C-alpha cells in the first residue's frame, strides 16, 4: 500500500510503499498484551530482598529453657514470630525476564505497526533533521502537524533533532533498532522517517 510522505513543515514530499506483510497484518490484542508484559518484566530490576534467618544479626542462644516457663518453646530470637526476625518466603534478588522466541516478537512488532496504520495514526516524514537544535521550533512543527504525543523513529538518529525533542513533553525519539511494541502502543502517533521504513523492512522481512 502507498502512503504520502510529508516534511516536518507539513509539506508534501511524495509517496512511499508500505509492505502489507508488515503494515497490514491482522491485529491480535492477546499477542500484543503478551509482548508488552514480556518487555515490562524484562525491565524490572528484581533487586527486592528480605533477610532469611541465616542473615539476621543476633544471638543463636535459646531465649529460655524448653519447659517449665509457661511460654511456648522457642529456639531462636531470630525466628519470624519475633520483632526484627526473619521473613519467611520473602522476595529475593532475581530476574523477572521470561522467554519469548524471536518469531513471536517479530509478529508482535508487525501487529503494533499495523495497529497504528489501521487507526490512521501512522505518519511518514522525509527525514528527522533540523537546521538548529531548537526545542521551541520543533514543538511548533509538531503542533502544526497535530502531533501531541508522538514517537519518532529514524534509521539513525540525528543528534540535533534528538536534542531538540528531548525537552518536549510526551515526545520520544528512537533509532530504528530500538523500535519496540511497548513504546509504539503507548504513544498517540507513530512518526516514521523513510529511512526507518527501510530499516523496519530489513529487520522484519
C-alpha positions as CSV (number, residue, x, y, z in Angstrom):
1,X,0.0,0.0,0.0
2,X,1.1,3.5,-0.6
3,X,1.1,6.4,1.8
4,X,2.1,10.0,1.5
5,X,5.4,11.4,2.8
6,X,5.5,14.9,4.3
7,X,8.1,17.1,5.7
8,X,8.3,18.5,9.3
9,X,6.8,21.7,7.9
10,X,3.7,19.6,6.7
11,X,4.6,19.9,3.0
12,X,4.1,17.1,0.6
13,X,7.3,15.1,-0.3
14,X,6.0,12.3,-2.4
15,X,4.8,8.8,-1.6
16,X,6.3,5.6,-0.2
17,X,5.3,1.9,-0.5
18,X,4.5,0.3,2.8
19,X,4.6,-3.5,2.6
20,X,1.4,-5.3,3.5
21,X,3.3,-8.0,5.3
22,X,4.4,-5.5,7.9
23,X,1.8,-2.7,8.0
24,X,-1.4,-4.6,7.2
25,X,-1.2,-7.6,9.5
26,X,-4.3,-8.8,11.4
27,X,-4.0,-7.3,14.9
28,X,-4.5,-9.6,17.9
29,X,-4.7,-8.0,21.3
30,X,-3.6,-11.1,23.1
31,X,-0.3,-11.2,21.3
32,X,0.3,-7.5,21.9
33,X,-0.6,-7.9,25.6
34,X,1.8,-10.8,25.9
35,X,4.6,-8.8,24.2
36,X,4.1,-5.8,26.4
37,X,4.1,-8.0,29.6
38,X,7.4,-9.6,28.4
39,X,9.0,-6.2,27.8
40,X,7.9,-4.8,31.2
41,X,9.0,-7.9,33.0
42,X,12.4,-7.7,31.4
43,X,12.8,-4.1,32.6
44,X,12.2,-5.0,36.2
45,X,15.3,-4.6,38.4
46,X,14.5,-7.5,40.6
47,X,16.5,-6.1,43.5
48,X,13.8,-6.5,46.2
49,X,15.2,-8.6,49.1
50,X,14.3,-9.6,52.6
51,X,16.6,-11.3,55.1
52,X,16.4,-15.0,55.8
53,X,17.1,-16.4,59.3
54,X,20.7,-17.1,58.4
55,X,21.2,-13.3,57.5
56,X,19.6,-11.8,60.7
57,X,22.1,-10.5,63.2
58,X,21.6,-11.7,66.8
59,X,22.4,-14.4,69.2
60,X,21.8,-18.1,68.5
61,X,21.2,-18.7,72.2
62,X,17.9,-20.3,73.2
63,X,15.8,-17.5,74.7
64,X,14.5,-19.6,77.6
65,X,14.6,-23.2,78.7
66,X,12.4,-25.7,76.8
67,X,10.0,-26.5,79.7
68,X,8.7,-25.0,82.9
69,X,8.3,-21.3,82.0
70,X,4.7,-21.4,80.8
71,X,5.8,-19.9,77.4
72,X,5.8,-21.7,74.1
73,X,9.0,-23.4,73.2
74,X,11.4,-21.3,71.2
75,X,14.8,-21.9,69.6
76,X,15.9,-18.5,68.5
77,X,15.1,-14.8,68.8
78,X,15.8,-14.6,65.0
79,X,12.7,-16.6,64.2
80,X,9.9,-14.8,62.1
81,X,7.5,-14.6,65.0
82,X,9.8,-12.1,66.9
83,X,10.2,-8.4,66.2
84,X,13.3,-8.0,63.9
85,X,13.3,-11.6,63.0
86,X,13.5,-13.3,59.6
87,X,10.9,-13.2,56.8
88,X,9.6,-16.5,55.5
89,X,9.3,-16.9,51.8
90,X,10.1,-13.2,51.2
91,X,11.3,-11.8,47.9
92,X,14.9,-12.5,46.8
93,X,17.1,-10.9,44.1
94,X,16.1,-12.4,40.8
95,X,15.5,-11.7,37.2
96,X,11.8,-11.3,36.1
97,X,12.6,-11.9,32.5
98,X,10.8,-14.8,30.7
99,X,11.5,-16.5,27.3
100,X,9.8,-15.3,24.2
101,X,11.0,-16.5,20.8
102,X,12.2,-14.2,18.0
103,X,9.4,-15.2,15.6
104,X,6.7,-14.2,18.2
105,X,8.5,-10.9,18.9
106,X,8.7,-10.0,15.2
107,X,5.0,-10.8,14.7
108,X,4.1,-8.6,17.7
109,X,6.1,-5.7,16.3
110,X,4.3,-6.1,12.9
111,X,1.0,-6.0,14.7
112,X,1.9,-2.9,16.6
113,X,2.8,-1.1,13.3
114,X,-0.3,-2.4,11.7
115,X,-2.5,-1.2,14.6
116,X,-1.1,2.3,14.2
117,X,-1.7,2.3,10.4
118,X,-5.3,1.0,10.9
119,X,-6.0,3.8,13.4
120,X,-4.6,6.3,10.9
121,X,-2.1,7.4,13.5
122,X,1.0,6.3,11.4
123,X,2.8,9.1,9.5
124,X,5.9,9.0,7.3
125,X,8.2,12.0,7.1
126,X,11.0,12.7,4.7
127,X,13.6,12.9,7.5
128,X,14.0,13.8,11.1
129,X,16.6,16.6,10.9
130,X,16.7,20.2,11.9
131,X,18.9,23.1,10.9
132,X,19.2,24.2,14.5
133,X,18.5,22.1,17.6
134,X,15.8,24.4,19.0
135,X,13.1,22.9,21.1
136,X,10.6,25.7,20.5
137,X,10.7,25.5,16.7
138,X,10.3,21.7,16.8
139,X,7.4,21.8,19.2
140,X,5.7,24.3,16.9
141,X,6.2,21.9,14.0
142,X,4.7,19.1,15.9
143,X,1.7,21.3,16.9
144,X,1.2,22.3,13.3
145,X,1.0,18.7,12.2
146,X,-1.4,17.8,15.0
147,X,1.1,15.5,16.8
148,X,0.7,15.9,20.5
149,X,2.2,12.6,21.9
150,X,4.3,11.2,19.1
151,X,7.0,8.6,18.9
152,X,9.5,9.4,16.2
153,X,11.6,6.5,14.8
154,X,14.5,7.2,12.4
155,X,17.0,4.9,10.8
156,X,20.0,6.6,12.5
157,X,19.2,9.4,15.0
158,X,20.2,12.9,14.1
159,X,21.9,14.3,17.2
160,X,20.4,17.8,16.7
161,X,16.9,16.5,16.3
162,X,17.2,14.3,19.3
163,X,18.5,17.2,21.4
164,X,15.7,19.5,20.3
165,X,13.0,16.9,21.0
166,X,14.4,16.0,24.4
167,X,12.6,18.6,26.4
168,X,9.2,18.3,24.7
169,X,6.6,16.6,26.9
170,X,5.3,13.2,25.8
171,X,7.7,13.1,22.8
172,X,10.2,10.2,22.4
173,X,12.8,9.6,19.7
174,X,14.2,6.2,18.9
175,X,16.6,4.8,16.3
176,X,15.3,2.0,14.0
177,X,17.0,-0.7,16.0
178,X,15.1,0.5,19.1
179,X,11.6,0.2,17.7
180,X,9.5,-1.8,20.1
181,X,5.9,-2.7,20.8
182,X,5.5,-1.0,24.2
183,X,6.7,2.4,23.1
184,X,4.7,2.3,19.8
185,X,1.4,1.4,21.6
186,X,1.8,4.0,24.5
187,X,2.2,7.0,22.1
188,X,-0.7,8.5,20.2
189,X,1.1,8.9,16.9
190,X,3.9,6.9,15.3
191,X,6.2,9.0,13.0
192,X,8.5,7.1,10.8
193,X,11.2,8.5,8.5
194,X,11.7,7.0,5.1
195,X,15.0,5.5,6.4
196,X,13.1,4.0,9.4
197,X,10.6,2.3,7.0
198,X,13.5,0.7,5.0
199,X,15.2,-0.3,8.3
200,X,12.0,-2.0,9.5
201,X,11.5,-3.8,6.2
202,X,15.0,-5.2,6.5
203,X,14.5,-6.1,10.2
204,X,11.1,-7.8,9.7
205,X,11.4,-9.4,6.3
